[in-house]
């Protein structure tokens, strides 16, 4: 799981409310958290990711960059309006709404991973 913690997005706020790396590691996932845009682009180009978590505003660019071979992109929205959240759910298979409790965050990731196997 690649987590893009773009400092210009709301991901740092989300990660301040949920210990993302710890939660994912305890569940058996292998998260890589990257905040630098150039390092993130390099990691994406190297491939091998099943899931990419990123702020909604970064998610479309991730999809475009990866093309048809894209891993599943799961946008994370911090304090979205109901209409923004509804629209994101129409565009993406899975969306995480933050702030969120650690268990709910993990359940959302588990659900997204389960979709990959379908």
C-alpha positions as CSV (number, residue, x, y, z in Angstrom):
1,X,0.0,0.0,0.0
2,X,1.4,3.3,-1.1
3,X,0.3,6.3,1.0
4,X,0.9,9.8,-0.5
5,X,1.0,12.2,2.4
6,X,1.3,15.3,0.2
7,X,2.1,18.2,2.6
8,X,-0.1,20.5,0.5
9,X,-3.1,18.3,1.0
10,X,-5.3,17.2,3.9
11,X,-3.5,13.9,4.3
12,X,-1.2,15.2,7.1
13,X,-4.4,16.1,9.0
14,X,-5.8,12.6,8.5
15,X,-2.5,11.0,9.5
16,X,-2.5,13.2,12.7
17,X,-5.8,11.6,13.7
18,X,-5.0,8.0,12.7
19,X,-1.6,6.4,13.1
20,X,-1.8,5.1,9.5
21,X,1.5,3.2,9.4
22,X,1.0,1.5,12.7
23,X,-2.6,0.5,12.0
24,X,-1.6,-1.0,8.6
25,X,1.4,-2.7,9.9
26,X,-0.5,-4.4,12.8
27,X,-3.0,-5.7,10.2
28,X,-0.3,-7.3,8.1
29,X,-0.1,-4.7,5.4
30,X,3.2,-3.3,4.1
31,X,2.6,0.5,3.9
32,X,5.1,2.9,2.3
33,X,4.4,6.5,3.3
34,X,5.8,9.2,1.1
35,X,5.4,13.0,1.4
36,X,7.7,14.2,-1.3
37,X,6.1,14.6,-4.7
38,X,9.2,13.5,-6.7
39,X,9.7,10.4,-4.5
40,X,6.0,9.6,-4.9
41,X,6.3,9.8,-8.7
42,X,9.3,7.5,-8.6
43,X,7.5,5.0,-6.3
44,X,4.5,5.0,-8.7
45,X,6.7,4.5,-11.7
46,X,8.4,1.5,-10.1
47,X,5.0,-0.2,-9.7
48,X,4.0,-3.2,-7.6
49,X,1.4,-1.3,-5.6
50,X,-2.0,-2.9,-5.0
51,X,-3.5,0.2,-3.4
52,X,-2.7,3.9,-3.3
53,X,-4.2,6.1,-0.6
54,X,-4.1,9.8,-1.4
55,X,-6.0,13.0,-0.8
56,X,-8.9,13.4,-3.2
57,X,-7.3,16.3,-4.9
58,X,-4.2,14.1,-5.8
59,X,-6.2,11.0,-6.7
60,X,-7.2,12.0,-10.3
61,X,-3.5,12.8,-11.1
62,X,-2.4,9.4,-9.7
63,X,-5.0,7.7,-11.9
64,X,-3.9,9.7,-15.0
65,X,-0.2,9.0,-14.4
66,X,-0.7,5.3,-14.0
67,X,-3.2,4.8,-16.9
68,X,-4.7,1.4,-17.4
69,X,-2.2,-0.4,-15.2
70,X,-3.1,1.8,-12.2
71,X,-3.4,0.3,-8.8
72,X,-6.7,0.9,-7.0
73,X,-6.7,4.5,-5.9
74,X,-8.6,5.2,-2.7
75,X,-9.1,8.9,-2.1
76,X,-9.1,10.2,1.5
77,X,-11.3,13.1,2.2
78,X,-10.9,15.2,5.3
79,X,-14.2,16.6,6.6
80,X,-16.0,16.6,3.2
81,X,-19.5,18.0,2.6
82,X,-22.2,15.4,2.0
83,X,-22.4,16.3,-1.7
84,X,-18.6,16.2,-2.2
85,X,-18.5,12.8,-0.5
86,X,-21.4,11.5,-2.6
87,X,-19.7,12.7,-5.8
88,X,-16.4,11.0,-4.8
89,X,-18.2,7.7,-4.2
90,X,-19.6,7.9,-7.7
91,X,-16.1,8.4,-9.2
92,X,-14.1,5.9,-7.1
93,X,-14.8,2.3,-6.0
94,X,-13.8,3.2,-2.4
95,X,-13.4,6.5,-0.5
96,X,-12.2,7.1,3.1
97,X,-13.9,9.9,5.0
98,X,-11.7,11.4,7.7
99,X,-11.4,12.2,10.6
100,X,-12.0,8.6,11.3
101,X,-11.2,6.1,14.1
102,X,-8.3,3.7,13.5
103,X,-10.6,0.7,13.2
104,X,-12.9,2.3,10.7
105,X,-9.8,3.4,8.6
106,X,-8.6,-0.2,8.6
107,X,-12.0,-1.6,7.7
108,X,-12.1,0.8,4.7
109,X,-8.7,-0.4,3.6
110,X,-9.7,-4.0,4.1
111,X,-12.8,-3.4,2.0
112,X,-10.8,-1.8,-0.8
113,X,-8.3,-4.8,-0.8
114,X,-11.2,-7.2,-0.9
115,X,-12.5,-5.4,-4.0
116,X,-9.2,-6.2,-5.7
117,X,-9.8,-9.9,-5.4
118,X,-13.2,-9.7,-7.0
